[in-house]
Amino acid sequence: MESTVSNAFLLLGIGMITVFAVLSIVVISGHVLITLVNKYAPDPVKESKLIKPLVSTKEIAVITAVVDHITKGKGKIDSIKKLK
């Protein structure tokens, strides 16, 4: 009986130490991988596409002034869409 309990605790301890060691290796290797990738990998190239605005800047200024005047400074323009 005594050897069975001691064997159980021995297996429990070995199992917990093994799980801790494996998880530590995973965390450390992940940290090293992230560090290496951030250091040596090139930054992604951002492609900027110039989009022709649907409304000219003068029209946006006029619309903004009208909304500001009508709402007495409390209005906010979320988007401007051109109707067909």
HTML snippet that shows the backbone in 3Dmol.js (N, CA, C, O; Angstrom):
<script src="https://3Dmol.org/build/3Dmol-min.js"></script>
<div id="view" style="width:600px;height:400px;position:relative"></div>
<script>
const pdb = `
ATOM      1  N   MET A   1       0.831  -1.192   0.000  1.00  0.00           N
ATOM      2  CA  MET A   1       0.000   0.000   0.000  1.00  0.00           C
ATOM      3  C   MET A   1       0.868   1.247   0.000  1.00  0.00           C
ATOM      4  O   MET A   1       0.614   2.201  -0.735  1.00  0.00           O
ATOM      5  N   GLU A   2       1.887   1.222   0.828  1.00  0.00           N
ATOM      6  CA  GLU A   2       2.736   2.391   0.943  1.00  0.00           C
ATOM      7  C   GLU A   2       3.506   2.644  -0.344  1.00  0.00           C
ATOM      8  O   GLU A   2       3.677   3.798  -0.738  1.00  0.00           O
ATOM      9  N   SER A   3       3.967   1.604  -0.999  1.00  0.00           N
ATOM     10  CA  SER A   3       4.721   1.777  -2.236  1.00  0.00           C
ATOM     11  C   SER A   3       3.813   2.258  -3.368  1.00  0.00           C
ATOM     12  O   SER A   3       4.272   2.973  -4.259  1.00  0.00           O
ATOM     13  N   THR A   4       2.558   1.885  -3.350  1.00  0.00           N
ATOM     14  CA  THR A   4       1.621   2.320  -4.381  1.00  0.00           C
ATOM     15  C   THR A   4       1.383   3.819  -4.294  1.00  0.00           C
ATOM     16  O   THR A   4       1.359   4.505  -5.316  1.00  0.00           O
ATOM     17  N   VAL A   5       1.205   4.334  -3.071  1.00  0.00           N
ATOM     18  CA  VAL A   5       0.987   5.767  -2.876  1.00  0.00           C
ATOM     19  C   VAL A   5       2.245   6.537  -3.237  1.00  0.00           C
ATOM     20  O   VAL A   5       2.166   7.582  -3.882  1.00  0.00           O
ATOM     21  N   SER A   6       3.413   6.032  -2.827  1.00  0.00           N
ATOM     22  CA  SER A   6       4.654   6.735  -3.148  1.00  0.00           C
ATOM     23  C   SER A   6       4.913   6.705  -4.658  1.00  0.00           C
ATOM     24  O   SER A   6       5.414   7.682  -5.215  1.00  0.00           O
ATOM     25  N   ASN A   7       4.580   5.600  -5.321  1.00  0.00           N
ATOM     26  CA  ASN A   7       4.716   5.544  -6.779  1.00  0.00           C
ATOM     27  C   ASN A   7       3.765   6.536  -7.457  1.00  0.00           C
ATOM     28  O   ASN A   7       4.122   7.168  -8.451  1.00  0.00           O
ATOM     29  N   ALA A   8       2.573   6.663  -6.918  1.00  0.00           N
ATOM     30  CA  ALA A   8       1.603   7.604  -7.489  1.00  0.00           C
ATOM     31  C   ALA A   8       2.114   9.034  -7.369  1.00  0.00           C
ATOM     32  O   ALA A   8       2.039   9.805  -8.325  1.00  0.00           O
ATOM     33  N   PHE A   9       2.638   9.390  -6.188  1.00  0.00           N
ATOM     34  CA  PHE A   9       3.180  10.741  -6.008  1.00  0.00           C
ATOM     35  C   PHE A   9       4.424  10.968  -6.857  1.00  0.00           C
ATOM     36  O   PHE A   9       4.635  12.076  -7.351  1.00  0.00           O
ATOM     37  N   LEU A  10       5.243   9.954  -7.035  1.00  0.00           N
ATOM     38  CA  LEU A  10       6.421  10.060  -7.883  1.00  0.00           C
ATOM     39  C   LEU A  10       6.009  10.306  -9.334  1.00  0.00           C
ATOM     40  O   LEU A  10       6.574  11.174  -9.999  1.00  0.00           O
ATOM     41  N   LEU A  11       5.036   9.554  -9.825  1.00  0.00           N
ATOM     42  CA  LEU A  11       4.551   9.761 -11.188  1.00  0.00           C
ATOM     43  C   LEU A  11       3.885  11.132 -11.347  1.00  0.00           C
ATOM     44  O   LEU A  11       4.015  11.778 -12.386  1.00  0.00           O
ATOM     45  N   LEU A  12       3.176  11.561 -10.312  1.00  0.00           N
ATOM     46  CA  LEU A  12       2.555  12.882 -10.340  1.00  0.00           C
ATOM     47  C   LEU A  12       3.612  13.962 -10.455  1.00  0.00           C
ATOM     48  O   LEU A  12       3.474  14.878 -11.266  1.00  0.00           O
ATOM     49  N   GLY A  13       4.650  13.871  -9.667  1.00  0.00           N
ATOM     50  CA  GLY A  13       5.723  14.867  -9.694  1.00  0.00           C
ATOM     51  C   GLY A  13       6.461  14.878 -11.019  1.00  0.00           C
ATOM     52  O   GLY A  13       6.738  15.940 -11.577  1.00  0.00           O
ATOM     53  N   ILE A  14       6.783  13.677 -11.527  1.00  0.00           N
ATOM     54  CA  ILE A  14       7.483  13.605 -12.810  1.00  0.00           C
ATOM     55  C   ILE A  14       6.604  14.166 -13.934  1.00  0.00           C
ATOM     56  O   ILE A  14       7.097  14.866 -14.818  1.00  0.00           O
ATOM     57  N   GLY A  15       5.321  13.863 -13.898  1.00  0.00           N
ATOM     58  CA  GLY A  15       4.403  14.378 -14.922  1.00  0.00           C
ATOM     59  C   GLY A  15       4.282  15.880 -14.882  1.00  0.00           C
ATOM     60  O   GLY A  15       4.291  16.531 -15.927  1.00  0.00           O
ATOM     61  N   MET A  16       4.167  16.447 -13.684  1.00  0.00           N
ATOM     62  CA  MET A  16       4.045  17.901 -13.560  1.00  0.00           C
ATOM     63  C   MET A  16       5.326  18.599 -14.009  1.00  0.00           C
ATOM     64  O   MET A  16       5.278  19.638 -14.668  1.00  0.00           O
ATOM     65  N   ILE A  17       6.470  18.020 -13.647  1.00  0.00           N
ATOM     66  CA  ILE A  17       7.748  18.614 -14.069  1.00  0.00           C
ATOM     67  C   ILE A  17       7.892  18.536 -15.588  1.00  0.00           C
ATOM     68  O   ILE A  17       8.381  19.480 -16.210  1.00  0.00           O
ATOM     69  N   THR A  18       7.476  17.434 -16.186  1.00  0.00           N
ATOM     70  CA  THR A  18       7.555  17.278 -17.638  1.00  0.00           C
ATOM     71  C   THR A  18       6.653  18.291 -18.348  1.00  0.00           C
ATOM     72  O   THR A  18       7.075  18.920 -19.319  1.00  0.00           O
ATOM     73  N   VAL A  19       5.436  18.449 -17.877  1.00  0.00           N
ATOM     74  CA  VAL A  19       4.514  19.414 -18.482  1.00  0.00           C
ATOM     75  C   VAL A  19       5.066  20.823 -18.340  1.00  0.00           C
ATOM     76  O   VAL A  19       5.003  21.606 -19.288  1.00  0.00           O
ATOM     77  N   PHE A  20       5.601  21.157 -17.185  1.00  0.00           N
ATOM     78  CA  PHE A  20       6.176  22.480 -16.977  1.00  0.00           C
ATOM     79  C   PHE A  20       7.353  22.704 -17.919  1.00  0.00           C
ATOM     80  O   PHE A  20       7.477  23.784 -18.496  1.00  0.00           O
ATOM     81  N   ALA A  21       8.217  21.708 -18.088  1.00  0.00           N
ATOM     82  CA  ALA A  21       9.381  21.840 -18.959  1.00  0.00           C
ATOM     83  C   ALA A  21       8.955  22.019 -20.419  1.00  0.00           C
ATOM     84  O   ALA A  21       9.502  22.867 -21.123  1.00  0.00           O
ATOM     85  N   VAL A  22       7.985  21.225 -20.874  1.00  0.00           N
ATOM     86  CA  VAL A  22       7.547  21.323 -22.263  1.00  0.00           C
ATOM     87  C   VAL A  22       6.887  22.680 -22.524  1.00  0.00           C
ATOM     88  O   VAL A  22       7.160  23.315 -23.543  1.00  0.00           O
ATOM     89  N   LEU A  23       6.037  23.116 -21.627  1.00  0.00           N
ATOM     90  CA  LEU A  23       5.392  24.424 -21.810  1.00  0.00           C
ATOM     91  C   LEU A  23       6.404  25.557 -21.755  1.00  0.00           C
ATOM     92  O   LEU A  23       6.265  26.542 -22.480  1.00  0.00           O
ATOM     93  N   SER A  24       7.419  25.436 -20.910  1.00  0.00           N
ATOM     94  CA  SER A  24       8.469  26.455 -20.858  1.00  0.00           C
ATOM     95  C   SER A  24       9.227  26.509 -22.177  1.00  0.00           C
ATOM     96  O   SER A  24       9.540  27.592 -22.671  1.00  0.00           O
ATOM     97  N   ILE A  25       9.523  25.347 -22.746  1.00  0.00           N
ATOM     98  CA  ILE A  25      10.215  25.312 -24.042  1.00  0.00           C
ATOM     99  C   ILE A  25       9.354  25.954 -25.129  1.00  0.00           C
ATOM    100  O   ILE A  25       9.873  26.683 -25.974  1.00  0.00           O
ATOM    101  N   VAL A  26       8.059  25.696 -25.119  1.00  0.00           N
ATOM    102  CA  VAL A  26       7.154  26.296 -26.109  1.00  0.00           C
ATOM    103  C   VAL A  26       7.130  27.812 -25.971  1.00  0.00           C
ATOM    104  O   VAL A  26       7.205  28.524 -26.973  1.00  0.00           O
ATOM    105  N   VAL A  27       7.029  28.313 -24.752  1.00  0.00           N
ATOM    106  CA  VAL A  27       6.972  29.757 -24.528  1.00  0.00           C
ATOM    107  C   VAL A  27       8.287  30.414 -24.925  1.00  0.00           C
ATOM    108  O   VAL A  27       8.279  31.452 -25.586  1.00  0.00           O
ATOM    109  N   ILE A  28       9.406  29.835 -24.538  1.00  0.00           N
ATOM    110  CA  ILE A  28      10.705  30.420 -24.858  1.00  0.00           C
ATOM    111  C   ILE A  28      10.957  30.397 -26.363  1.00  0.00           C
ATOM    112  O   ILE A  28      11.430  31.386 -26.924  1.00  0.00           O
ATOM    113  N   SER A  29      10.645  29.277 -27.026  1.00  0.00           N
ATOM    114  CA  SER A  29      10.861  29.217 -28.471  1.00  0.00           C
ATOM    115  C   SER A  29       9.937  30.187 -29.209  1.00  0.00           C
ATOM    116  O   SER A  29      10.340  30.768 -30.217  1.00  0.00           O
ATOM    117  N   GLY A  30       8.723  30.368 -28.734  1.00  0.00           N
ATOM    118  CA  GLY A  30       7.813  31.353 -29.328  1.00  0.00           C
ATOM    119  C   GLY A  30       8.344  32.761 -29.181  1.00  0.00           C
ATOM    120  O   GLY A  30       8.275  33.556 -30.118  1.00  0.00           O
ATOM    121  N   HIS A  31       8.874  33.074 -28.014  1.00  0.00           N
ATOM    122  CA  HIS A  31       9.444  34.400 -27.776  1.00  0.00           C
ATOM    123  C   HIS A  31      10.652  34.640 -28.677  1.00  0.00           C
ATOM    124  O   HIS A  31      10.803  35.724 -29.242  1.00  0.00           O
ATOM    125  N   VAL A  32      11.506  33.635 -28.812  1.00  0.00           N
ATOM    126  CA  VAL A  32      12.689  33.765 -29.679  1.00  0.00           C
ATOM    127  C   VAL A  32      12.261  33.933 -31.132  1.00  0.00           C
ATOM    128  O   VAL A  32      12.832  34.753 -31.851  1.00  0.00           O
ATOM    129  N   LEU A  33      11.263  33.167 -31.577  1.00  0.00           N
ATOM    130  CA  LEU A  33      10.773  33.274 -32.942  1.00  0.00           C
ATOM    131  C   LEU A  33      10.210  34.660 -33.227  1.00  0.00           C
ATOM    132  O   LEU A  33      10.504  35.248 -34.268  1.00  0.00           O
ATOM    133  N   ILE A  34       9.412  35.180 -32.319  1.00  0.00           N
ATOM    134  CA  ILE A  34       8.835  36.513 -32.496  1.00  0.00           C
ATOM    135  C   ILE A  34       9.933  37.563 -32.558  1.00  0.00           C
ATOM    136  O   ILE A  34       9.875  38.470 -33.388  1.00  0.00           O
ATOM    137  N   THR A  35      10.928  37.453 -31.695  1.00  0.00           N
ATOM    138  CA  THR A  35      12.034  38.406 -31.697  1.00  0.00           C
ATOM    139  C   THR A  35      12.806  38.362 -33.014  1.00  0.00           C
ATOM    140  O   THR A  35      13.134  39.404 -33.581  1.00  0.00           O
ATOM    141  N   LEU A  36      13.095  37.152 -33.499  1.00  0.00           N
ATOM    142  CA  LEU A  36      13.840  37.029 -34.752  1.00  0.00           C
ATOM    143  C   LEU A  36      13.042  37.556 -35.939  1.00  0.00           C
ATOM    144  O   LEU A  36      13.595  38.237 -36.803  1.00  0.00           O
ATOM    145  N   VAL A  37      11.760  37.252 -35.989  1.00  0.00           N
ATOM    146  CA  VAL A  37      10.944  37.729 -37.098  1.00  0.00           C
ATOM    147  C   VAL A  37      10.840  39.246 -37.069  1.00  0.00           C
ATOM    148  O   VAL A  37      10.938  39.884 -38.118  1.00  0.00           O
ATOM    149  N   ASN A  38      10.648  39.828 -35.918  1.00  0.00           N
ATOM    150  CA  ASN A  38      10.558  41.286 -35.827  1.00  0.00           C
ATOM    151  C   ASN A  38      11.874  41.955 -36.181  1.00  0.00           C
ATOM    152  O   ASN A  38      11.882  43.087 -36.665  1.00  0.00           O
ATOM    153  N   LYS A  39      12.991  41.269 -35.944  1.00  0.00           N
ATOM    154  CA  LYS A  39      14.291  41.870 -36.195  1.00  0.00           C
ATOM    155  C   LYS A  39      14.702  41.750 -37.653  1.00  0.00           C
ATOM    156  O   LYS A  39      15.229  42.710 -38.214  1.00  0.00           O
ATOM    157  N   TYR A  40      14.479  40.597 -38.289  1.00  0.00           N
ATOM    158  CA  TYR A  40      15.023  40.335 -39.613  1.00  0.00           C
ATOM    159  C   TYR A  40      14.016  40.352 -40.753  1.00  0.00           C
ATOM    160  O   TYR A  40      14.416  40.488 -41.910  1.00  0.00           O
ATOM    161  N   ALA A  41      12.759  40.222 -40.478  1.00  0.00           N
ATOM    162  CA  ALA A  41      11.764  40.203 -41.550  1.00  0.00           C
ATOM    163  C   ALA A  41      11.541  41.624 -42.066  1.00  0.00           C
ATOM    164  O   ALA A  41      11.496  42.569 -41.278  1.00  0.00           O
ATOM    165  N   PRO A  42      11.404  41.779 -43.369  1.00  0.00           N
ATOM    166  CA  PRO A  42      11.163  43.128 -43.902  1.00  0.00           C
ATOM    167  C   PRO A  42       9.765  43.611 -43.554  1.00  0.00           C
ATOM    168  O   PRO A  42       8.832  42.824 -43.394  1.00  0.00           O
ATOM    169  N   ASP A  43       9.648  44.917 -43.443  1.00  0.00           N
ATOM    170  CA  ASP A  43       8.342  45.494 -43.164  1.00  0.00           C
ATOM    171  C   ASP A  43       7.456  45.329 -44.393  1.00  0.00           C
ATOM    172  O   ASP A  43       7.946  45.417 -45.519  1.00  0.00           O
ATOM    173  N   PRO A  44       6.175  45.092 -44.199  1.00  0.00           N
ATOM    174  CA  PRO A  44       5.287  44.949 -45.351  1.00  0.00           C
ATOM    175  C   PRO A  44       5.150  46.280 -46.088  1.00  0.00           C
ATOM    176  O   PRO A  44       5.083  47.346 -45.476  1.00  0.00           O
ATOM    177  N   VAL A  45       5.111  46.190 -47.399  1.00  0.00           N
ATOM    178  CA  VAL A  45       4.990  47.388 -48.222  1.00  0.00           C
ATOM    179  C   VAL A  45       3.517  47.747 -48.338  1.00  0.00           C
ATOM    180  O   VAL A  45       2.689  46.929 -48.739  1.00  0.00           O
ATOM    181  N   LYS A  46       3.213  48.967 -47.986  1.00  0.00           N
ATOM    182  CA  LYS A  46       1.840  49.431 -48.077  1.00  0.00           C
ATOM    183  C   LYS A  46       1.629  50.064 -49.447  1.00  0.00           C
ATOM    184  O   LYS A  46       2.334  50.998 -49.831  1.00  0.00           O
ATOM    185  N   GLU A  47       0.664  49.548 -50.163  1.00  0.00           N
ATOM    186  CA  GLU A  47       0.346  50.105 -51.463  1.00  0.00           C
ATOM    187  C   GLU A  47      -0.726  51.166 -51.286  1.00  0.00           C
ATOM    188  O   GLU A  47      -1.828  50.897 -50.808  1.00  0.00           O
ATOM    189  N   SER A  48      -0.373  52.362 -51.682  1.00  0.00           N
ATOM    190  CA  SER A  48      -1.346  53.443 -51.568  1.00  0.00           C
ATOM    191  C   SER A  48      -1.991  53.653 -52.924  1.00  0.00           C
ATOM    192  O   SER A  48      -1.313  53.859 -53.931  1.00  0.00           O
ATOM    193  N   LYS A  49      -3.273  53.598 -52.928  1.00  0.00           N
ATOM    194  CA  LYS A  49      -4.021  53.820 -54.152  1.00  0.00           C
ATOM    195  C   LYS A  49      -4.679  55.183 -54.050  1.00  0.00           C
ATOM    196  O   LYS A  49      -5.422  55.466 -53.110  1.00  0.00           O
ATOM    197  N   LEU A  50      -4.395  56.009 -55.020  1.00  0.00           N
ATOM    198  CA  LEU A  50      -5.013  57.321 -55.034  1.00  0.00           C
ATOM    199  C   LEU A  50      -6.419  57.199 -55.597  1.00  0.00           C
ATOM    200  O   LEU A  50      -6.622  56.743 -56.723  1.00  0.00           O
ATOM    201  N   ILE A  51      -7.373  57.613 -54.796  1.00  0.00           N
ATOM    202  CA  ILE A  51      -8.779  57.537 -55.189  1.00  0.00           C
ATOM    203  C   ILE A  51      -9.258  58.951 -55.485  1.00  0.00           C
ATOM    204  O   ILE A  51      -9.090  59.864 -54.676  1.00  0.00           O
ATOM    205  N   LYS A  52      -9.842  59.109 -56.632  1.00  0.00           N
ATOM    206  CA  LYS A  52     -10.377  60.406 -56.994  1.00  0.00           C
ATOM    207  C   LYS A  52     -11.636  60.661 -56.171  1.00  0.00           C
ATOM    208  O   LYS A  52     -12.580  59.871 -56.204  1.00  0.00           O
ATOM    209  N   PRO A  53     -11.643  61.767 -55.434  1.00  0.00           N
ATOM    210  CA  PRO A  53     -12.827  62.038 -54.608  1.00  0.00           C
ATOM    211  C   PRO A  53     -14.051  62.327 -55.483  1.00  0.00           C
ATOM    212  O   PRO A  53     -13.944  62.916 -56.558  1.00  0.00           O
ATOM    213  N   LEU A  54     -15.198  61.902 -54.999  1.00  0.00           N
ATOM    214  CA  LEU A  54     -16.441  62.118 -55.733  1.00  0.00           C
ATOM    215  C   LEU A  54     -16.897  63.569 -55.655  1.00  0.00           C
ATOM    216  O   LEU A  54     -17.571  64.064 -56.558  1.00  0.00           O
ATOM    217  N   VAL A  55     -16.530  64.248 -54.575  1.00  0.00           N
ATOM    218  CA  VAL A  55     -16.959  65.615 -54.348  1.00  0.00           C
ATOM    219  C   VAL A  55     -15.707  66.475 -54.228  1.00  0.00           C
ATOM    220  O   VAL A  55     -14.749  66.078 -53.565  1.00  0.00           O
ATOM    221  N   SER A  56     -15.699  67.640 -54.856  1.00  0.00           N
ATOM    222  CA  SER A  56     -14.518  68.503 -54.814  1.00  0.00           C
ATOM    223  C   SER A  56     -14.366  69.124 -53.429  1.00  0.00           C
ATOM    224  O   SER A  56     -15.298  69.132 -52.625  1.00  0.00           O
ATOM    225  N   THR A  57     -13.179  69.638 -53.176  1.00  0.00           N
ATOM    226  CA  THR A  57     -12.905  70.231 -51.860  1.00  0.00           C
ATOM    227  C   THR A  57     -13.730  71.483 -51.631  1.00  0.00           C
ATOM    228  O   THR A  57     -14.099  71.779 -50.494  1.00  0.00           O
ATOM    229  N   LYS A  58     -14.029  72.230 -52.699  1.00  0.00           N
ATOM    230  CA  LYS A  58     -14.865  73.423 -52.540  1.00  0.00           C
ATOM    231  C   LYS A  58     -16.284  73.033 -52.121  1.00  0.00           C
ATOM    232  O   LYS A  58     -16.895  73.675 -51.268  1.00  0.00           O
ATOM    233  N   GLU A  59     -16.790  71.964 -52.744  1.00  0.00           N
ATOM    234  CA  GLU A  59     -18.144  71.513 -52.382  1.00  0.00           C
ATOM    235  C   GLU A  59     -18.180  71.000 -50.947  1.00  0.00           C
ATOM    236  O   GLU A  59     -19.161  71.223 -50.238  1.00  0.00           O
ATOM    237  N   ILE A  60     -17.129  70.320 -50.511  1.00  0.00           N
ATOM    238  CA  ILE A  60     -17.061  69.843 -49.128  1.00  0.00           C
ATOM    239  C   ILE A  60     -17.040  71.017 -48.160  1.00  0.00           C
ATOM    240  O   ILE A  60     -17.678  70.967 -47.108  1.00  0.00           O
ATOM    241  N   ALA A  61     -16.307  72.079 -48.509  1.00  0.00           N
ATOM    242  CA  ALA A  61     -16.249  73.265 -47.655  1.00  0.00           C
ATOM    243  C   ALA A  61     -17.615  73.934 -47.550  1.00  0.00           C
ATOM    244  O   ALA A  61     -18.017  74.370 -46.471  1.00  0.00           O
ATOM    245  N   VAL A  62     -18.324  74.012 -48.672  1.00  0.00           N
ATOM    246  CA  VAL A  62     -19.654  74.633 -48.670  1.00  0.00           C
ATOM    247  C   VAL A  62     -20.623  73.795 -47.839  1.00  0.00           C
ATOM    248  O   VAL A  62     -21.378  74.338 -47.033  1.00  0.00           O
ATOM    249  N   ILE A  63     -20.606  72.473 -48.033  1.00  0.00           N
ATOM    250  CA  ILE A  63     -21.510  71.598 -47.282  1.00  0.00           C
ATOM    251  C   ILE A  63     -21.217  71.688 -45.786  1.00  0.00           C
ATOM    252  O   ILE A  63     -22.137  71.738 -44.970  1.00  0.00           O
ATOM    253  N   THR A  64     -19.937  71.707 -45.432  1.00  0.00           N
ATOM    254  CA  THR A  64     -19.556  71.818 -44.025  1.00  0.00           C
ATOM    255  C   THR A  64     -20.031  73.138 -43.426  1.00  0.00           C
ATOM    256  O   THR A  64     -20.530  73.166 -42.301  1.00  0.00           O
ATOM    257  N   ALA A  65     -19.876  74.234 -44.174  1.00  0.00           N
ATOM    258  CA  ALA A  65     -20.319  75.541 -43.684  1.00  0.00           C
ATOM    259  C   ALA A  65     -21.834  75.581 -43.504  1.00  0.00           C
ATOM    260  O   ALA A  65     -22.326  76.136 -42.522  1.00  0.00           O
ATOM    261  N   VAL A  66     -22.576  74.997 -44.446  1.00  0.00           N
ATOM    262  CA  VAL A  66     -24.040  74.989 -44.350  1.00  0.00           C
ATOM    263  C   VAL A  66     -24.497  74.174 -43.144  1.00  0.00           C
ATOM    264  O   VAL A  66     -25.371  74.609 -42.394  1.00  0.00           O
ATOM    265  N   VAL A  67     -23.907  72.991 -42.957  1.00  0.00           N
ATOM    266  CA  VAL A  67     -24.284  72.147 -41.818  1.00  0.00           C
ATOM    267  C   VAL A  67     -23.937  72.854 -40.512  1.00  0.00           C
ATOM    268  O   VAL A  67     -24.707  72.807 -39.553  1.00  0.00           O
ATOM    269  N   ASP A  68     -22.785  73.505 -40.475  1.00  0.00           N
ATOM    270  CA  ASP A  68     -22.374  74.224 -39.264  1.00  0.00           C
ATOM    271  C   ASP A  68     -23.323  75.376 -38.967  1.00  0.00           C
ATOM    272  O   ASP A  68     -23.667  75.618 -37.810  1.00  0.00           O
ATOM    273  N   HIS A  69     -23.744  76.083 -40.002  1.00  0.00           N
ATOM    274  CA  HIS A  69     -24.650  77.224 -39.814  1.00  0.00           C
ATOM    275  C   HIS A  69     -26.044  76.766 -39.371  1.00  0.00           C
ATOM    276  O   HIS A  69     -26.630  77.350 -38.461  1.00  0.00           O
ATOM    277  N   ILE A  70     -26.570  75.725 -40.013  1.00  0.00           N
ATOM    278  CA  ILE A  70     -27.928  75.273 -39.710  1.00  0.00           C
ATOM    279  C   ILE A  70     -28.006  74.658 -38.308  1.00  0.00           C
ATOM    280  O   ILE A  70     -28.970  74.903 -37.582  1.00  0.00           O
ATOM    281  N   THR A  71     -27.000  73.864 -37.921  1.00  0.00           N
ATOM    282  CA  THR A  71     -27.045  73.180 -36.628  1.00  0.00           C
ATOM    283  C   THR A  71     -26.381  73.984 -35.520  1.00  0.00           C
ATOM    284  O   THR A  71     -26.278  73.518 -34.385  1.00  0.00           O
ATOM    285  N   LYS A  72     -25.933  75.184 -35.845  1.00  0.00           N
ATOM    286  CA  LYS A  72     -25.271  76.074 -34.884  1.00  0.00           C
ATOM    287  C   LYS A  72     -24.067  75.405 -34.214  1.00  0.00           C
ATOM    288  O   LYS A  72     -23.876  75.509 -33.002  1.00  0.00           O
ATOM    289  N   GLY A  73     -23.258  74.714 -35.034  1.00  0.00           N
ATOM    290  CA  GLY A  73     -22.021  74.110 -34.553  1.00  0.00           C
ATOM    291  C   GLY A  73     -22.169  72.748 -33.904  1.00  0.00           C
ATOM    292  O   GLY A  73     -21.175  72.157 -33.481  1.00  0.00           O
ATOM    293  N   LYS A  74     -23.387  72.237 -33.816  1.00  0.00           N
ATOM    294  CA  LYS A  74     -23.597  70.951 -33.157  1.00  0.00           C
ATOM    295  C   LYS A  74     -23.666  69.784 -34.148  1.00  0.00           C
ATOM    296  O   LYS A  74     -23.651  68.625 -33.733  1.00  0.00           O
ATOM    297  N   GLY A  75     -23.741  70.071 -35.437  1.00  0.00           N
ATOM    298  CA  GLY A  75     -23.865  69.030 -36.447  1.00  0.00           C
ATOM    299  C   GLY A  75     -22.518  68.433 -36.814  1.00  0.00           C
ATOM    300  O   GLY A  75     -21.472  69.063 -36.658  1.00  0.00           O
ATOM    301  N   LYS A  76     -22.570  67.207 -37.305  1.00  0.00           N
ATOM    302  CA  LYS A  76     -21.358  66.506 -37.713  1.00  0.00           C
ATOM    303  C   LYS A  76     -21.654  65.745 -38.995  1.00  0.00           C
ATOM    304  O   LYS A  76     -22.675  65.067 -39.107  1.00  0.00           O
ATOM    305  N   ILE A  77     -20.748  65.863 -39.965  1.00  0.00           N
ATOM    306  CA  ILE A  77     -20.914  65.159 -41.232  1.00  0.00           C
ATOM    307  C   ILE A  77     -20.185  63.836 -41.135  1.00  0.00           C
ATOM    308  O   ILE A  77     -18.976  63.805 -40.905  1.00  0.00           O
ATOM    309  N   ASP A  78     -20.918  62.730 -41.311  1.00  0.00           N
ATOM    310  CA  ASP A  78     -20.300  61.406 -41.271  1.00  0.00           C
ATOM    311  C   ASP A  78     -19.809  60.980 -42.643  1.00  0.00           C
ATOM    312  O   ASP A  78     -18.709  60.443 -42.776  1.00  0.00           O
ATOM    313  N   SER A  79     -20.613  61.216 -43.652  1.00  0.00           N
ATOM    314  CA  SER A  79     -20.207  60.835 -45.005  1.00  0.00           C
ATOM    315  C   SER A  79     -20.956  61.698 -46.009  1.00  0.00           C
ATOM    316  O   SER A  79     -22.021  62.247 -45.730  1.00  0.00           O
ATOM    317  N   ILE A  80     -20.359  61.793 -47.178  1.00  0.00           N
ATOM    318  CA  ILE A  80     -20.981  62.543 -48.272  1.00  0.00           C
ATOM    319  C   ILE A  80     -21.076  61.583 -49.451  1.00  0.00           C
ATOM    320  O   ILE A  80     -20.072  61.027 -49.896  1.00  0.00           O
ATOM    321  N   LYS A  81     -22.293  61.398 -49.948  1.00  0.00           N
ATOM    322  CA  LYS A  81     -22.519  60.505 -51.087  1.00  0.00           C
ATOM    323  C   LYS A  81     -23.172  61.294 -52.212  1.00  0.00           C
ATOM    324  O   LYS A  81     -24.088  62.086 -51.991  1.00  0.00           O
ATOM    325  N   LYS A  82     -22.681  61.061 -53.412  1.00  0.00           N
ATOM    326  CA  LYS A  82     -23.237  61.738 -54.569  1.00  0.00           C
ATOM    327  C   LYS A  82     -24.383  60.895 -55.121  1.00  0.00           C
ATOM    328  O   LYS A  82     -24.219  59.701 -55.371  1.00  0.00           O
ATOM    329  N   LEU A  83     -25.553  61.528 -55.311  1.00  0.00           N
ATOM    330  CA  LEU A  83     -26.721  60.829 -55.854  1.00  0.00           C
ATOM    331  C   LEU A  83     -26.706  60.914 -57.360  1.00  0.00           C
ATOM    332  O   LEU A  83     -26.196  61.873 -57.939  1.00  0.00           O
ATOM    333  N   LYS A  84     -27.274  59.894 -57.991  1.00  0.00           N
ATOM    334  CA  LYS A  84     -27.330  59.878 -59.454  1.00  0.00           C
ATOM    335  C   LYS A  84     -28.481  60.682 -59.974  1.00  0.00           C
ATOM    336  O   LYS A  84     -28.673  60.773 -61.187  1.00  0.00           O
TER     337      LYS A  84
END
`;
const viewer = $3Dmol.createViewer("view");
viewer.addModel(pdb, "pdb");
viewer.setStyle({}, {cartoon: {color: "spectrum"}});
viewer.zoomTo();
viewer.render();
</script>
